[in-house]
C-alpha cells in the first residue's frame, strides 16, 4: 500500500475529497491543497486517470527529522531511491521549508542531489533533455517529508487544451465548479461566457464518463515497480464507464475567434458531438426550460479590459432569470459587489487563487423562495441594450 496524497489548488480540498470517495478511497485531511489517502497500485493508477480537480498525485516515501545538512544527507542515504528513479532518469527536487533550521531550499536540493544523483542534463541541439523524476520535499519544523510524483506533467494540463482565450479558467477549477455545484451530467448546462470552451468541455467529459486527461502518459509508467497488467486493467475499465451524453451542453461567447478555438479543443477532447458552441452576445441567448445549470467564468475586468462591467452583469442576470427559469446558477467572479448585479441570491461557496487574482464561486438554487421574485432587480435590468 502506498501512502499517497492528491494535490489541488488550495480551496478545492472538499471537492477533491468527494472525488476520492467516489473512487472507493478513504481520504484524510492534510495541509492546505493536499488530501491524503492509502492506495495499492491499481488505486494509485486510477486516481491519476480519474481525478478531475487534482493537479498531481504523489507518494509519501520518506519522513525524518533533520536539523543540519550532515543529518539530512545521512537520513537521505537510508532511502531506497532506486525504487522511484527509472534508469536513465535524473532526480528533480521541489523544496519548501517553513519554521526549520534548514531553510535554504536550493541548498537542501543540492545536498539531496549529492545523495541521489546530479540534476538532469539540459537539452542539446537536436537532442531532447534528460527525463526527470520529480520529488517534492517539504521541511516543516525540522521534519522532512519526501514524496515521489506519480503524475508527471500536471493533471491540470489537459492534452486537448491547446488553444486558449483571454483569462481562461483552469480545467481543474472548471471541474471543481461543476462537481461542487452538484452537476453530474444528468441535466442541461449552459455557459454564456465560454471563451475557449473549458467549462462546456469539462462538462461533456463528465456527461460522457470520459477521463479528463484522455490517453495521456504518467510518471508511474516508468517506475521500476510498474505493473503493466494492472495498468492494462485500469485502462480497460475506462470502456465500461463510457456513455452517450443525453443532455444539452451549450457554450457561447461574443468573440467568434475564441469559439473557433473552443470547437478545436472540443474536437481534440473527443466531445465535439456532445457540445454546442456558437458566437453570441449574452442578450441573444435562447430560452430553456429547467432543470439545468448555468455555469460560467464571468469577465473580471482586471484582465478583460478595465471598463465598467455593471451593465453586462445586470443583463446577464436578467437574461438568466427570464429565459432559464428554474435553472441553478454558478459563477466565478472576483468582485462580490458586481455579482449582486447578476442575482442578489448568489452566495460565495468557496474561494481560490486564479492567475494571481483571488476569486470566488458564487451559487444559487434555481428554486425561487416564496415572496422573493427578484422584481426589484428586474426593474434595474430594464432598458439594457443588446450590446451587452
N, C-alpha and C positions, 0 to 999 in steps of 0.2 A: 504493500500500500504506500502511496505517495502522500506526503504532507504537502498539499497543493494550495494555491491561492489564485483567485481571479482578480485582476487589477482593472479598475474602471476610473472614469473621471469622478473626483470627489463630488458627492451629491446623488450619485446613481446607485449607491450600495443596496438600498432596499429593493430596487427593481432587479438588480443582478442577483440578489439573494433568492428572489422568486424564480428566476430562470434556473438557478442551480437546483432548487427544489423540484422543478418540473423535470429535471434530468435524473430524479431519484437520488440526489446527493444531499448531504447534510451540511449546509453552510454554517459557519460560525463567524461572529463579528471579529474584525481586525482593525488595523489602523485606517485612517481616512483613505478611501479609494481602494480598499483591499477587503476581500471576503474569502476567508479560508474554507477549505474542505478536504476530506480524505478521498483518495481515488485510486483504483487499480489502473492498469494500463488502458483497458478499454474505456473506462470512465474519463481518464485524462484526455485520450484522443477525442472522445465525443464532446467534451467540454470545449475544446478548441474548435470543433466543427460547428457547434450549435449555439454557443453564446453570442447573443446579438448586441449586448451592451458592454461587454468586456473589451479591453484593449489588448490584453495578453493573459496567458496562464503560466504561472511559474511553479516550480517545485522546490520546497524547502530542503536543502541538502546538508546544511551545517549551521550550528548555532553555538557560540562560545564567547567567553569573556576575554578581552584584550585591552590592556592599558598602555602598552608601548609597542613599538614596531617589532622588537625581538619576540615578544609574546605572540603578536599577530602572525609572524612567519612560522613560529613553532606550531601553533594550532592549525594553521592552514596546511601544513605538511601532513597532518593527520587525516586530511580529507581525501577520499578516493576520487580525484578529478578525472581519471581516465574513464570513469563510468559516464561522464557527461560531455567530454570533449571528443568529437569524432576525429578520426585520423585525417590529417591534412588541414584541420581547422585551428584557428588561433583563439585564445580566450579574449573576451572583451568585458571589462568591468564597468558597471554604472554604480557609482558610490554616493551615498548620502551619509551625513554624520550630524548628530544632534546631542548636545549635552554630554560629550565624551572627551577623554584626554586625547584620543586620536581624532583630530578634527580636519586635517588637511586631506581632502578627498583624492587629489591627484597622487599624493604620496602613498596613501593606502593602496591605490590601484597599482602603483609601481612596485610595491612590496609583494603584492599578490602575483604580479607578472613574474617576479623572480622565482616564485614557487611553482607556478602552473605552466608558464611559457611566455614568450615575448608577444607583443601585440601583432596583429595581422599585417602582412606586407601590403603597402598601397598598390593600387593598380598601376601597371606599366603600359606603355603604348602597345596596343594590340593584345593585351592580356588582361583578364579580369583581376580584381582584387582578391586577396586570400579570403576565403569564407571564415566567418567568426561564429563562435558560440557565446551568446551573451549571458552574463551573470549579473544579478542585482545584489549589491552589498549595502545593507542598512546597519549603521552603528548608532545605537541609542543607549545612552548611559553606560557606555563601555561594553555593551553586549552586541556582538557581531552576528548578523544573520545573513547567510549566503543562500541565494536561490538561483536555480538554473532556469532560463527562459525556454519553455517548451514550444513557443509560438513562432518565433522568427519575426518576420515583418508584422507590425501591429495589426490586430484584428480590425481596427477602425479603418484600415486602408483596404476597402473593398476593391477587388480586381476590376469590377465593372465601372468604377467611378474615375473615368479618365478625363472627363470634361466637366468643368465646374463654372458656376457663375460668380457673381459678387456676393461676398459674405455667406458662403454655403454652410449649412448645418452639417455637423459631422454625422455620419451614418449611425454610429453608436448612440448618439443623442436623439436622433430621429426614432430609432428603435425604442429607446427608453420612453420617449414621449408617447408612442403608440401603446406599448405594453403597460406603461404606468397609467394610461387612460382607460385601461381595461379592454382595449380593442384587440380582438382575436381573429380577425379576418372573416367574421360572420355577418358584419353589417357594412353598408356602403361607406366610402371615405372620400373626402374632398379636400384638396389643398389649393387655395386660390392664389398663393404666392409661392409656387412650387420651385421656381428657379430651375436648376439643372436636374430636378426630379428626385431628390434624395428621399423625401417622405413618401411619395407615392410608390417608389421602387421598393423601399424597405417594407411598405405595407403589402405590396404584391408578393414579396418573398415570404412574408408571414402567411398570407392567404393561401399560397400555393404549397406551403410546407417545405420550402427550399432553404438550405443552409445559407447564411448570409455571405460567406466567402466563396461560394461556388466550389470549383475544383482546384483550389489553391494548395500549395505545399506548406508544411510546418517544420519547425526546427527538430521536433522529436523524431521525425522520419530518418534523421541522420545519427541518432544516438546509438551507441554500441549495443544497448539492450532493446532496440526497436523490435517490435513483434509484427512482422508483415501479415501474418494470418489474422491477428486481432484487428489490425488496421483495415484489412480487406473486409472483415465482418462489419466494422463500423461504417465503412463506405457503402457496403451492400445494403445496410439498413436504411440508408437515405431514401432508396426507392420506395420503401413501404410508407414513408411519410408524405410522399408527393401526392398532390391532389389538384383538381381543377379549381380555379378561383370562381366562386359563384356570386361574388358581389361586384359592384361597380366601384372602381378606384379611379378618381379623376384628379388631374393636376392642371393648373393654368397659370399663366404669367403674362404680363403685358409685353414682355420682351421676346419677340419671335426668335431671336438668336439663341437665347438660353433654352427655349422649348426645343429647338433643334438639337442642342446638346443633351437635353433630357431624353429625347427619343433615342439618341445613340447610346446613352447609358442604359436605358431600359432594354435595348436590343442585346447589349453585352451581358446584362444580368439574366437574360432568358425570360423576361416577363413582359415583353413588348405587347403581347396579345392580351395581357391582363390589366393594362393601364390605358387610360385615355388622356393624352396630353395635348393641350392646344393653347395658342396665343390668345389672351383675352384679358381685358381690364375687369376688376372686381365687380363693377356695376353691371356688367353684362352676364354675370353668372345666371345659369338657368335654375329653375325651382326643382326641388327634390322632396319627396315625401320621406318621412322618418321611418324607422330609426336610422341613425348614421352618426358619423363623427367628422367634424371639420377640424383638421389638424394642420397647423401652418406655422412657419417661421416668419413672423411679420418683419417688415423693414425696420431697422433700428434707428436710422438717421445718422448715427455716429459713423456708419460705414457707407450707407447708401445715400449720400448727399446730406446736407445739413438743413434742409428745408423743414417747415412745419408739417408734421405728419398727422395733425389732429383731424383734418378733413378726411384723409384716407382712412384712418381708424374708425371714424364715425360712419363713413359709408360702408365699410366692411361689416360693422356691427349691424347696421340697418339691413343690408342685403342678407346676412346670415339669419336674422330673425324672421324676415319676411318670406324668404324663398326656401329656407331649410328649417321649417318649424319642427320642433321635437328632436332636433339633432343635438348631440353633445358638442362641446367646443373646447379645444385645447390650443393655446397659442404660446409660442416662445417670444418673449419680449424683454427689453432691458429697462423700460420705464413704466412703472406701475400706474403713474398718473395718466399716461397715454392709453393704457389698457382699459381704463374706466370708460373711455370713449367708445370702445367696442361693445362692452356689456358690463354694467356695474355689478353683476353677479359673479364675474370671474374672480377666482381666488388663487393666490400663489400656492402651489403644492410642493415644489422642490426647486432648488436653485443650483447652478453650476457656472463655471467659467467657460466662456466660448471665445477663443481668439483674443484673450486678454480683456474681454468685456464681461462683467457679471450679468447673467441673465436668469430669468425665472420661467418656469412653465406655469401658466395660469389655466385653470379649468372651470367649467360649469356644466351642470347637467342640462339636458335638453328639456327636462320637465320644468315648466314654469310654476313656481309656488303660487298658491291661491292668493289673489289680491295683488300679485306682482306682475303686471302686464308689460312693464317697461315703457309705458306710454310717454313718460317724461323724456326718455331718451329718443323715442321716435320723433317727438316734436323738434328736438335739436337736429335730427338727421334730415329733416325736410330741406329741400332745395339744394342738396348736394349735387354737383354736376357729374356727368359721365366721365369727366377727365380723371376721376379717382380710379 
